[in-house]
Amino acid sequence: MQKEDVKITTPDGLADGFIYAPEGNGPWPSVVYLPDGVGIRPAFHKMAERLAAEGFVVLLPNIYYRTTSGRAFDFKPNFKEDKTRQRFMELSGPLTPDAMERDLLAYMQYLKSRPDVSGAMGIVGYCLTGKMAMLAAAIAPDTIAAAASFHGGKLYTDDANSPHKLLPRIKAPLLFGHATNDNSMPADVIAKFEAALAEWGGRFDSETYPAAHGWTVPDDELGVYDEAQAERHYSKLKSFFLENLK
């Protein structure tokens, strides 16, 4: 497995990130692998590396590069505590919808520029970045060939900028994994979101896992990891990308 520290030029500055790629020269299809709201940490390096081993060039970008180039939290986060919520607002505040769009276009352009990348591109987001995966598919419908979100939050709201309103602009097949215990996407909201997906008419798979928000990430940062359901999520994600990214 090849690992590379990279710098990505965006309209707002240099974003740091990491590339994982199979051994050899390629070229291979590519995936933008967005970390969750806690940011890049050892668990996400493992997740990105594991997917790269399936035959993809995987970009793991620091979504919080405007604020930090290291660990986003220098303490164990607990979202029931003010300290964690305050730090999260410091990190996520600059990541406005417009900033997300600029960053995503830069990530995609960076992957396109690499000589070891060819063919279709996919994207996956977790938690906060689930909506970013949908946004990428909407702003670059001829680039993103598959988009996935796991425990993505607030994918359906009454807000004018609700992610579900991006659907008419999306061509790619979509994959969603929700959690039974998730305040950011409770069961009634999942039902509304899935109705919007059905009305959209594109190809999608939306499933609710018997787990808590954040269950996919193999660390104890939040204490919600569920190995069995995480493996199920990985199997679905792997199959989804292998089918659609060629």
C-alpha positions as CSV (number, residue, x, y, z in Angstrom):
1,M,0.0,0.0,0.0
2,Q,1.3,3.5,-0.9
3,K,0.7,6.4,1.5
4,E,1.4,10.0,0.6
5,D,1.0,13.3,2.4
6,V,-0.4,15.8,0.0
7,K,-1.3,19.5,-0.2
8,I,-4.3,20.5,-2.2
9,T,-4.7,24.0,-3.6
10,T,-8.1,25.5,-2.9
11,P,-9.5,29.0,-3.4
12,D,-9.2,29.5,0.4
13,G,-5.6,28.1,0.9
14,L,-3.7,24.9,1.1
15,A,-5.7,21.9,2.4
16,D,-3.6,19.1,3.8
17,G,-4.6,15.5,3.2
18,F,-3.4,11.9,2.6
19,I,-3.5,9.7,-0.5
20,Y,-3.7,5.9,-0.2
21,A,-3.2,3.9,-3.3
22,P,-2.6,0.3,-4.3
23,E,1.0,-0.9,-5.1
24,G,2.0,-0.3,-8.7
25,N,1.5,2.5,-11.2
26,G,-2.3,2.2,-11.9
27,P,-4.2,4.0,-13.1
28,W,-7.1,3.3,-10.8
29,P,-10.6,4.8,-10.2
30,S,-10.6,7.2,-7.2
31,V,-12.6,8.0,-4.1
32,V,-12.8,11.2,-2.0
33,Y,-13.0,9.8,1.6
34,L,-14.4,12.5,3.9
35,P,-13.9,12.1,7.6
36,D,-16.7,12.7,10.1
37,G,-17.2,15.7,12.3
38,V,-14.4,14.7,14.7
39,G,-11.9,15.0,11.8
40,I,-9.0,12.8,10.7
41,R,-7.6,10.4,13.3
42,P,-6.1,6.9,13.2
43,A,-9.4,5.2,12.6
44,F,-10.0,7.1,9.4
45,H,-6.5,6.4,8.1
46,K,-7.4,2.7,8.6
47,M,-10.7,3.0,6.8
48,A,-9.2,4.9,3.8
49,E,-6.3,2.4,3.5
50,R,-8.7,-0.5,3.6
51,L,-10.8,0.8,0.8
52,A,-7.7,1.7,-1.3
53,A,-6.7,-2.0,-1.1
54,E,-9.8,-2.8,-3.1
55,G,-8.2,-1.0,-6.1
56,F,-8.8,2.7,-5.6
57,V,-6.8,5.9,-5.2
58,V,-8.3,7.3,-2.0
59,L,-8.0,10.9,-0.9
60,L,-8.5,11.6,2.8
61,P,-8.7,15.4,3.1
62,N,-8.5,17.5,6.2
63,I,-11.9,19.2,6.0
64,Y,-10.9,21.6,8.9
65,Y,-7.7,22.9,7.2
66,R,-8.8,26.5,7.7
67,T,-8.6,25.9,11.5
68,T,-6.0,23.2,12.1
69,S,-3.5,20.9,10.3
70,G,-3.3,18.4,13.2
71,R,-5.9,16.5,15.2
72,A,-9.1,18.5,15.3
73,F,-9.6,17.7,19.0
74,D,-6.7,17.5,21.4
75,F,-8.9,15.9,24.0
76,K,-11.4,13.0,23.9
77,P,-14.6,14.6,22.5
78,N,-17.9,14.3,24.3
79,F,-20.7,16.1,22.6
80,K,-22.7,16.3,25.8
81,E,-20.1,18.7,27.1
82,D,-19.8,22.4,26.3
83,K,-16.1,22.1,25.7
84,T,-16.6,19.7,22.8
85,R,-19.5,21.6,21.3
86,Q,-17.5,24.8,21.4
87,R,-14.6,23.2,19.7
88,F,-16.8,21.7,17.1
89,M,-18.3,25.1,16.3
90,E,-14.8,26.5,15.9
91,L,-14.0,23.8,13.4
92,S,-17.2,23.6,11.5
93,G,-18.1,27.3,11.5
94,P,-15.9,28.2,8.5
95,L,-17.2,25.2,6.6
96,T,-20.2,27.1,5.1
97,P,-22.1,25.6,2.1
98,D,-20.1,27.8,-0.3
99,A,-16.8,26.8,1.3
100,M,-17.8,23.1,1.1
101,E,-18.5,23.6,-2.6
102,R,-15.1,25.3,-3.2
103,D,-13.3,22.5,-1.3
104,L,-15.1,19.7,-3.0
105,L,-14.3,21.0,-6.5
106,A,-10.6,21.4,-5.4
107,Y,-10.5,17.8,-4.1
108,M,-12.0,16.4,-7.3
109,Q,-9.7,18.5,-9.5
110,Y,-6.7,17.3,-7.5
111,L,-7.6,13.6,-8.0
112,K,-8.2,14.2,-11.8
113,S,-4.7,15.7,-12.1
114,R,-2.9,12.6,-10.7
115,P,-1.3,10.3,-13.3
116,D,-2.4,7.2,-11.2
117,V,-6.1,8.2,-11.4
118,S,-8.3,7.2,-14.3
119,G,-11.9,6.3,-14.8
120,A,-14.8,7.0,-12.5
121,M,-14.7,8.9,-9.2
122,G,-16.7,8.3,-6.1
123,I,-17.2,10.0,-2.8
124,V,-18.3,9.0,0.7
125,G,-19.0,11.1,3.8
126,Y,-19.7,10.4,7.4
127,C,-21.8,12.4,9.9
128,L,-21.3,16.1,9.0
129,T,-19.8,15.2,5.6
130,G,-22.7,13.0,4.4
131,K,-24.3,16.1,3.0
132,M,-21.0,17.0,1.4
133,A,-21.0,13.8,-0.5
134,M,-24.5,14.7,-1.9
135,L,-23.3,18.2,-2.7
136,A,-20.3,16.9,-4.7
137,A,-22.7,14.7,-6.7
138,A,-24.9,17.7,-7.4
139,I,-22.2,20.2,-8.4
140,A,-20.2,17.7,-10.5
141,P,-22.7,15.3,-11.9
142,D,-20.4,14.3,-14.8
143,T,-17.5,13.6,-12.4
144,I,-19.0,11.8,-9.4
145,A,-20.2,8.4,-10.5
146,A,-21.2,7.1,-7.0
147,A,-21.9,8.9,-3.7
148,A,-22.4,7.4,-0.3
149,S,-23.3,8.7,3.2
150,F,-23.2,6.9,6.5
151,H,-24.9,8.4,9.6
152,G,-25.1,11.6,7.7
153,G,-26.9,14.3,9.7
154,K,-29.7,16.6,8.7
155,L,-30.1,15.3,5.2
156,Y,-33.7,16.3,5.2
157,T,-34.8,19.6,6.9
158,D,-37.2,22.5,6.3
159,D,-34.3,24.8,5.5
160,A,-34.0,26.2,2.0
161,N,-30.6,24.6,1.7
162,S,-31.6,21.2,2.8
163,P,-29.5,18.5,1.2
164,H,-32.5,16.6,-0.2
165,K,-33.2,19.6,-2.4
166,L,-29.9,18.7,-4.3
167,L,-31.4,15.5,-5.7
168,P,-32.7,16.9,-9.0
169,R,-29.1,17.8,-9.9
170,I,-27.7,14.4,-9.1
171,K,-27.1,11.7,-11.7
172,A,-25.1,9.3,-9.7
173,P,-26.4,6.3,-7.8
174,L,-26.6,7.0,-4.0
175,L,-26.0,4.8,-1.0
176,F,-27.2,5.8,2.5
177,G,-26.7,4.1,5.9
178,H,-28.7,5.6,8.8
179,A,-28.8,4.6,12.5
180,T,-31.7,3.6,14.6
181,N,-30.3,5.8,17.4
182,D,-29.5,9.2,15.8
183,N,-30.8,12.6,16.9
184,S,-29.6,14.1,13.7
185,M,-31.7,11.8,11.5
186,P,-34.6,10.3,13.6
187,A,-36.9,7.7,12.1
188,D,-39.6,10.2,10.9
189,V,-37.0,12.3,9.1
190,I,-35.5,9.2,7.5
191,A,-38.9,8.4,6.2
192,K,-39.3,11.8,4.7
193,F,-35.9,11.6,3.2
194,E,-36.5,8.2,1.6
195,A,-39.8,9.6,0.2
196,A,-37.8,12.4,-1.4
197,L,-35.4,9.8,-2.8
198,A,-38.2,7.8,-4.3
199,E,-39.7,10.9,-5.9
200,W,-36.3,11.8,-7.3
201,G,-36.4,8.6,-9.3
202,G,-32.7,7.9,-9.4
203,R,-30.9,4.7,-8.3
204,F,-30.5,4.6,-4.6
205,D,-30.1,2.3,-1.6
206,S,-31.1,3.6,1.9
207,E,-30.9,1.4,4.9
208,T,-31.2,1.9,8.7
209,Y,-28.7,0.0,10.8
210,P,-29.5,-1.1,14.4
211,A,-26.8,1.1,15.8
212,A,-26.0,4.5,17.2
213,H,-24.8,7.6,15.3
214,G,-21.1,7.1,14.4
215,W,-21.1,3.3,14.6
216,T,-18.9,2.8,11.6
217,V,-15.7,4.3,13.0
218,P,-13.4,1.7,14.7
219,D,-12.2,3.7,17.6
220,D,-13.4,4.7,21.1
221,E,-13.5,8.4,20.5
222,L,-17.3,8.5,20.9
223,G,-17.9,5.0,22.4
224,V,-20.4,3.9,19.8
225,Y,-18.5,1.6,17.5
226,D,-20.4,-1.5,16.5
227,E,-18.0,-4.0,14.8
228,A,-20.7,-6.2,13.3
229,Q,-22.7,-3.3,11.8
230,A,-19.4,-1.5,10.8
231,E,-18.4,-4.6,8.8
232,R,-21.8,-4.6,7.2
233,H,-21.4,-1.0,6.2
234,Y,-18.0,-1.7,4.7
235,S,-19.2,-4.6,2.7
236,K,-22.0,-2.5,1.2
237,L,-19.7,0.4,0.5
238,K,-17.1,-1.8,-1.1
239,S,-19.6,-3.5,-3.4
240,F,-21.2,-0.1,-4.2
241,F,-17.9,1.4,-5.4
242,L,-16.7,-1.8,-7.2
243,E,-19.9,-1.9,-9.1
244,N,-20.0,1.8,-10.1
245,L,-16.4,2.9,-10.3
246,K,-14.7,1.3,-13.3
